[in-house]
Amino acid sequence: MTEKESRSAPVPSQRPRSPRVLSRGGATILLDADVAPGSIVKLTPPFGRELNAEVNGVWTDQIDGRPRIGVKLLDEDGWFAE
């Protein structure tokens, strides 16, 4: 592959294999800010305490064109930690 070809090659999608909104250890979140994979974000759900999560995917939805991130909660008990 030439240098020109590598610059114009599409970036592979980081979209999860299956759509999800919330799981025990993570979530997909619509976001209107640029966040890099590996970043740590603080989430405050309406039903609990603040949680730290690592961004493990960033993509733009092909249907609505809105940016999304996938996060993995850093607490091993996920949303249900006390």
Protein Blocks (a to p, Z undefined) as FASTA:
>chain_A
ZZklmmmpccddfbdfbdcfbdfkbccdddfbdcdehiacddddfkbccdddddfbdcdd
fklopacdddddfbfnlmmbZZ
